[in-house]
Amino acid sequence: MSRIITHPDFNNLGFDYDISLLFLSSPLNIDGTTTALVPLPAQSQIVDDGASALVTGWGSTQVFINIFFNLFI
């Protein structure tokens, strides 16, 4: 991990703004498959409403349910 950016309005009392960007220093290996790093759009680039995106993460998907060992893709 070369850098982590957490949303500035995040607080650990709820799910609001529960998002971070993780910058990897090398490609990620999941289930024996090397996953290429996905480039983010330039800060000046306008992303159209309704554009598709891939989101991955782990943790709870419901309040009061702890499943921090599962990776969701």
ZIJOFEN-V375631 format. One record per backbone hydrogen bond with DSSP energy under -1.0 kcal/mol. CO is the residue of the C=O (numbers start at 1). NH is the residue of the N-H. If there is no record, write none. Layout:
# ZIJOFEN-V375631
co:CO nh:NH
co:CO nh:NH
This chain:
# ZIJOFEN-V375631
co:3 nh:23
co:5 nh:21
co:7 nh:10
co:11 nh:14
co:15 nh:18
co:17 nh:19
co:19 nh:7
co:21 nh:5
co:23 nh:2
co:23 nh:3
co:28 nh:35
co:30 nh:33
co:33 nh:30
co:35 nh:28
co:42 nh:45
co:48 nh:51
co:57 nh:72
co:62 nh:65
co:67 nh:70
co:72 nh:57
